[in-house]
Amino acid sequence: MVGVVAVHADQAPREFDACLEEFAAAARAQGIPGELADEVLAGLKFQPRVIELDRAQPEFQQTFAAYLRGRVSRRRVEQGRSLLIRHRELLDGLAREYGVPGHYLVALWGMESDFGGYTGRMPTLDSLATLACDGRRSAFFRDELITALRLIERESLEPAAMRGSWAGAMGQTQFMPSTFYAHAVDGDGDGRIDLWRSPADALASGANLLQSLGWKRGERWGREVSLGDDFAFEKSGMGQPRPLAEWAELGVRRADGAALPLADMSARLLLPMGHAGPAFLVYDNFDVLLGWNRSSSFAIAVGHLADRIAGAGTLYAQLPERDVAMATAEMADLQRRLADLGYEPGPPDGILGPATRAALRAFQLDNSLIADGYPDERTRAALTR
């Protein structure tokens, strides 16, 4: 695709209009009817707020405990259980067709839009155009805007009715245009796909996406587990899969103390709050949830919410009522210190991701600390020294 003029938040609408003119030519070159491109793009407006939100970085990263409490609430669990019953026939049919149990679909529905209660108010096409004409991630959003135009043509969507998140995610499943185009399906049989107003379309589309991402029929996402007192925490992390039998030999048990299932499955151990917090063994379907959203906190929350909707209780591990969030700037400084010492935490983005956790485990092992990949006070003090 040809380049598009970059427009920044402090530039006049004239530059945005020039960008759209160049984009219209590129859209025609990719097969978008000229009349459609001209009509839709002519009405778009630059959204400074979208640029602000795209640039915004939280001063503090939300802790796992706060994230989980906010998303797996009693109200959401109860509503999810009610909706699981209400849509039982539809969900059972989707489970047979796609292999995804209904409680996972309802959990994702709840996580993405609070069961359709809030799908976003930003004008989708304006948002996509603003980001497509911005220099930071323009290539990605140019492709998404092209796909949105294809959706308008294929599904006869009304551009003004397309509203969603500031980044262009739409409907009760919060699909980006490319995901909508490739994976959304007609779940209610009315001949059209409406992810905004049709729960059946949203749930069926979610099932289709999970199946395409490799969902394994008959398997769980993972489970909460308990660890022995002398557990070797350095064996945790997404990059260290082991058979369930080996985890059992290492002293890992179900959270209620029962033995792990005798299954020929591989799992990884995640410690989102370090050795003092809950522990989870996650399976291949956890990777599928990461394919929906790359956040491990999101994937754990979806799995736990799905379990709760299906009738399970709360976590066995106690989450702290008040836990202190680490400042983003402090995390970025920690990453730079790790890099200076020869470890590989990834870019100093202030986010505690898999690479940073692996670097922390290596540093902790080298300094006789509990190697759980979590930046507790002792680890931060050692890094400072």
matplotlib code that plots the C-alpha trace (Angstrom):
import matplotlib.pyplot as plt

x = [0.0, 1.3, 2.4, 0.0, 0.7, 1.3, -0.9, -0.3, -2.7, -1.4, -1.8, -4.7, -7.5, -6.1, -3.3, -5.8, -7.9, -4.8, -4.1, -7.6, -7.3, -4.2, -5.8, -8.9, -6.6, -4.9, -8.3, -9.3, -6.1, -7.0, -10.4, -12.6, -15.3, -14.4, -17.9, -17.9, -14.4, -15.3, -18.6, -17.3, -14.0, -15.5, -17.4, -14.6, -13.3, -9.9, -10.2, -7.6, -8.8, -7.9, -4.3, -4.3, -5.5, -3.1, -0.2, -1.4, 0.6, -0.7, 1.3, 0.9, 0.4, -2.7, -1.9, -3.2, -5.4, -7.0, -7.5, -9.1, -11.4, -12.6, -13.4, -14.6, -17.1, -20.0, -22.4, -20.7, -20.6, -24.3, -25.3, -23.1, -24.8, -28.2, -27.2, -25.7, -29.1, -31.0, -28.9, -28.4, -29.8, -27.7, -24.6, -25.0, -25.3, -22.1, -20.3, -21.2, -20.2, -17.1, -16.0, -16.0, -18.1, -20.7, -19.3, -16.1, -18.1, -20.2, -17.1, -15.5, -18.8, -18.8, -15.1, -15.3, -18.6, -20.2, -22.6, -23.4, -24.0, -21.2, -19.7, -18.1, -19.3, -16.4, -17.1, -15.2, -14.3, -13.1, -10.9, -9.4, -8.7, -7.1, -4.8, -4.2, -3.0, -0.8, 2.8, 3.1, 1.1, -0.2, 0.4, -1.7, -4.6, -4.5, -5.1, -7.9, -9.6, -9.4, -11.0, -13.7, -14.6, -14.8, -17.2, -19.4, -19.7, -20.1, -22.5, -24.3, -23.3, -24.3, -21.1, -22.6, -23.8, -20.4, -19.2, -16.8, -13.6, -11.1, -8.9, -11.7, -12.9, -16.5, -19.6, -20.3, -17.1, -15.0, -13.7, -11.3, -12.4, -10.0, -11.3, -14.9, -14.3, -12.5, -14.4, -17.8, -20.7, -24.5, -25.5, -29.2, -29.9, -31.3, -29.0, -26.8, -24.1, -24.8, -22.2, -23.8, -27.4, -27.4, -26.0, -26.3, -24.1, -21.6, -21.4, -21.2, -18.5, -16.6, -16.8, -15.7, -12.7, -11.6, -11.9, -9.7, -7.1, -6.8, -9.2, -8.8, -12.2, -12.6, -9.7, -9.6, -7.9, -5.9, -6.6, -5.5, -2.9, -1.1, 2.7, 4.8, 6.8, 10.1, 8.9, 11.5, 9.9, 12.4, 10.5, 7.6, 6.9, 5.4, 8.6, 8.9, 6.2, 6.2, 4.0, 1.4, 3.0, 6.3, 4.4, 2.9, 6.4, 7.4, 4.7, 2.1, -1.5, -4.9, -5.8, -8.1, -5.2, -6.3, -3.9, -3.5, -5.5, -3.8, -3.8, -1.3, -1.1, 1.6, 1.3, 3.1, 3.1, 2.1, 2.7, 1.1, 1.8, 5.0, 5.4, 3.1, 0.1, -2.1, -0.5, -2.0, -1.2, -2.2, -2.8, -2.9, -6.3, -4.7, -2.6, -5.9, -7.2, -3.9, -4.6, -7.8, -5.9, -2.2, -2.5, -2.0, -4.0, -6.9, -6.6, -6.5, -9.5, -11.5, -10.6, -11.5, -14.7, -15.7, -15.1, -17.2, -20.0, -19.9, -20.4, -16.9, -16.1, -13.6, -9.9, -8.4, -5.5, -6.3, -5.8, -4.6, -7.3, -4.9, -1.9, 0.5, 0.8, 4.3, 4.9, 5.4, 8.5, 9.9, 9.3, 11.0, 14.0, 14.0, 14.1, 17.0, 18.9, 18.4, 19.6, 22.7, 23.5, 23.4, 19.9, 17.3, 14.0, 13.0, 12.4, 12.0, 8.2, 7.2, 5.2, 5.9, 5.7, 7.1, 10.6, 10.9, 9.7, 12.3, 15.1, 14.0, 14.0, 17.6, 18.7, 17.0, 18.7, 22.0, 21.4, 20.0, 16.5, 13.2, 13.2, 9.5, 10.0, 8.2, 9.7, 9.1, 10.8, 13.8, 14.4, 14.1, 16.5, 19.0, 18.7, 19.2, 22.4]
y = [0.0, 3.5, 5.7, 8.0, 11.5, 11.4, 13.7, 14.6, 15.9, 19.5, 19.7, 21.4, 19.5, 20.4, 17.8, 15.2, 15.9, 15.5, 12.2, 11.0, 12.0, 9.9, 7.1, 7.2, 6.6, 3.7, 2.2, 2.3, 0.6, -2.2, -2.8, -0.5, 1.0, 4.7, 5.9, 4.1, 5.3, 8.9, 8.9, 7.3, 9.1, 12.5, 12.5, 11.5, 13.8, 13.9, 12.8, 14.4, 12.4, 9.1, 10.3, 11.2, 7.8, 6.1, 8.0, 7.6, 5.4, 4.8, 6.2, 3.0, -0.5, -2.2, -5.1, -8.6, -8.7, -5.4, -6.5, -9.8, -8.3, -5.7, -8.2, -11.3, -9.6, -11.3, -9.3, -10.5, -14.1, -14.1, -12.4, -14.8, -17.8, -16.4, -15.8, -19.3, -20.7, -18.2, -19.0, -22.7, -24.1, -21.7, -22.3, -26.1, -25.9, -23.8, -26.2, -29.1, -27.1, -25.4, -27.4, -24.4, -24.8, -22.1, -20.8, -19.7, -17.8, -16.1, -15.2, -13.5, -11.8, -10.4, -9.4, -7.6, -5.7, -6.6, -8.9, -6.2, -3.5, -1.3, -1.6, 1.8, 5.2, 6.4, 6.7, 3.7, 5.0, 8.3, 6.5, 4.2, 7.1, 9.2, 6.4, 5.5, 9.1, 9.1, 8.0, 5.7, 2.6, 3.9, 0.7, -1.4, 1.0, 1.7, -2.0, -2.0, 1.0, -0.7, -3.8, -1.6, -0.3, -3.9, -4.7, -1.8, -3.1, -6.7, -6.4, -3.2, -1.5, 2.0, 4.0, 6.4, 3.4, 1.8, 2.8, 1.1, 1.6, 4.4, 1.9, 0.7, -2.5, -3.1, -4.9, -7.2, -9.1, -6.0, -7.3, -5.2, -4.9, -7.6, -10.1, -9.1, -9.6, -13.0, -14.6, -13.0, -15.3, -15.1, -16.9, -16.1, -17.1, -13.8, -13.5, -10.7, -10.2, -7.7, -7.8, -4.8, -5.9, -9.7, -11.8, -14.9, -13.4, -12.2, -15.6, -17.6, -15.3, -15.7, -19.5, -19.3, -17.2, -19.5, -22.5, -20.8, -20.0, -23.7, -24.3, -28.0, -29.6, -31.2, -29.4, -26.7, -23.4, -24.2, -24.4, -22.9, -25.1, -25.4, -25.8, -27.6, -25.6, -26.4, -25.8, -24.6, -21.4, -20.9, -23.6, -21.2, -19.1, -19.3, -20.6, -23.7, -26.3, -29.7, -32.8, -32.9, -36.0, -34.1, -31.2, -33.8, -35.2, -31.6, -31.4, -29.5, -30.4, -29.0, -25.9, -28.0, -30.4, -33.2, -34.8, -33.4, -35.3, -38.2, -36.7, -36.6, -32.8, -30.2, -27.2, -24.1, -22.6, -18.9, -16.9, -13.5, -12.1, -14.1, -16.9, -15.2, -15.1, -17.6, -20.2, -21.5, -24.3, -23.3, -25.5, -25.1, -23.4, -20.7, -19.8, -19.6, -17.0, -15.1, -15.2, -13.2, -10.8, -11.0, -10.1, -13.1, -11.3, -11.1, -14.8, -15.9, -13.7, -15.2, -18.7, -18.0, -16.2, -19.1, -21.5, -19.4, -19.1, -22.9, -23.2, -23.1, -21.1, -18.3, -18.8, -20.7, -18.3, -15.1, -11.9, -8.9, -6.3, -3.6, -4.2, -1.4, -0.9, -0.4, 2.8, 2.5, 4.6, 2.4, -0.7, 0.8, 1.7, -1.9, -3.2, -0.9, -2.1, -5.7, -5.0, -3.2, -6.3, -8.5, -9.9, -9.6, -8.0, -6.6, -2.9, -0.6, -0.2, -0.3, -3.5, -6.7, -9.1, -12.6, -11.4, -9.2, -12.1, -14.4, -11.9, -11.4, -15.1, -15.3, -12.4, -13.8, -17.2, -15.5, -13.6, -16.3, -14.9, -16.7, -17.0, -16.4, -13.7, -11.1, -7.7, -7.9, -5.5, -7.7, -8.1, -4.4, -3.6, -6.1, -4.5, -1.1, -2.3]
z = [0.0, -0.8, 2.1, 3.8, 5.0, 8.8, 10.8, 14.5, 17.1, 16.8, 13.1, 11.2, 9.7, 6.3, 6.8, 7.8, 4.7, 2.5, 4.2, 3.5, -0.2, -0.5, 1.4, -1.0, -3.9, -2.1, -1.3, -4.9, -5.9, -3.5, -5.0, -2.9, -5.1, -5.7, -4.9, -1.5, -0.6, -1.5, 0.3, 3.5, 3.8, 3.0, 6.2, 8.6, 11.2, 13.0, 16.6, 18.9, 21.8, 20.0, 19.7, 23.4, 24.4, 22.0, 23.6, 27.2, 29.4, 33.0, 35.8, 37.7, 36.3, 37.7, 39.9, 39.1, 42.2, 41.3, 37.7, 38.7, 41.3, 38.9, 36.1, 38.0, 40.2, 42.0, 39.8, 36.6, 37.8, 38.7, 35.4, 33.5, 35.1, 34.2, 30.6, 30.4, 31.2, 29.0, 25.9, 26.7, 23.4, 21.3, 23.4, 23.3, 19.5, 19.3, 21.6, 19.2, 16.1, 17.3, 20.3, 22.7, 25.8, 26.4, 29.7, 27.9, 25.3, 28.0, 30.0, 26.9, 26.3, 29.8, 29.7, 26.4, 26.7, 30.0, 28.1, 25.5, 28.1, 26.8, 23.3, 23.1, 21.8, 19.6, 15.9, 14.5, 11.1, 12.6, 15.0, 12.4, 10.1, 12.8, 13.7, 10.0, 9.4, 12.5, 12.2, 15.2, 14.0, 10.7, 8.6, 11.0, 11.1, 7.3, 6.8, 9.4, 7.8, 4.3, 5.9, 7.5, 4.1, 2.8, 5.7, 4.8, 1.3, 2.2, 5.2, 4.1, 7.4, 8.1, 8.7, 11.2, 13.3, 13.6, 17.1, 19.4, 21.3, 20.6, 18.8, 16.4, 18.2, 17.6, 18.9, 21.8, 21.2, 20.5, 17.2, 15.1, 11.4, 10.3, 12.9, 12.1, 8.4, 8.8, 11.7, 12.4, 11.5, 11.4, 14.6, 14.5, 10.9, 9.8, 6.8, 8.2, 10.9, 13.6, 16.4, 18.1, 18.6, 18.2, 21.1, 18.9, 16.2, 18.9, 20.6, 17.4, 16.1, 19.3, 19.0, 15.4, 16.3, 19.1, 16.9, 14.2, 16.9, 17.7, 20.6, 21.7, 22.2, 25.6, 27.3, 30.0, 29.9, 33.0, 36.8, 40.1, 41.8, 45.1, 45.4, 48.0, 50.6, 48.9, 45.3, 42.8, 41.6, 38.9, 36.9, 36.4, 33.3, 29.9, 28.3, 30.5, 29.6, 31.3, 31.2, 34.0, 35.4, 35.8, 37.6, 39.9, 40.7, 41.6, 44.2, 42.3, 43.2, 42.6, 44.6, 46.9, 47.6, 45.3, 42.8, 39.3, 36.6, 34.9, 31.4, 28.6, 28.6, 28.8, 31.1, 32.3, 35.7, 36.0, 39.2, 38.4, 41.9, 42.6, 45.1, 47.6, 45.3, 43.4, 41.1, 37.9, 35.6, 32.0, 29.0, 25.3, 25.3, 27.4, 24.3, 22.4, 24.9, 24.4, 20.7, 21.5, 23.8, 24.5, 28.2, 30.5, 33.1, 30.6, 29.8, 33.5, 34.2, 31.3, 32.4, 36.1, 35.1, 32.9, 35.8, 38.1, 35.6, 35.3, 39.1, 40.6, 43.7, 44.3, 44.2, 47.1, 47.4, 49.2, 47.2, 49.2, 49.9, 49.2, 47.1, 45.9, 42.2, 40.8, 39.0, 35.3, 35.4, 38.2, 36.2, 33.2, 35.3, 36.6, 33.1, 32.2, 35.3, 34.3, 30.8, 32.1, 34.2, 31.1, 31.4, 28.6, 29.8, 26.5, 25.8, 28.9, 28.3, 32.0, 31.5, 33.4, 30.5, 29.9, 28.9, 31.9, 34.2, 32.7, 33.2, 36.8, 37.4, 36.0, 38.2, 41.3, 40.8, 40.5, 43.7, 45.9, 45.8, 45.3, 41.6, 40.9, 38.2, 40.4, 41.4, 45.1, 47.5, 48.1, 44.3, 43.7, 46.5, 45.1, 41.7, 43.2, 44.9]

ax = plt.figure().add_subplot(projection="3d")
ax.plot(x, y, z, "-o")
ax.set_aspect("equal")
plt.show()
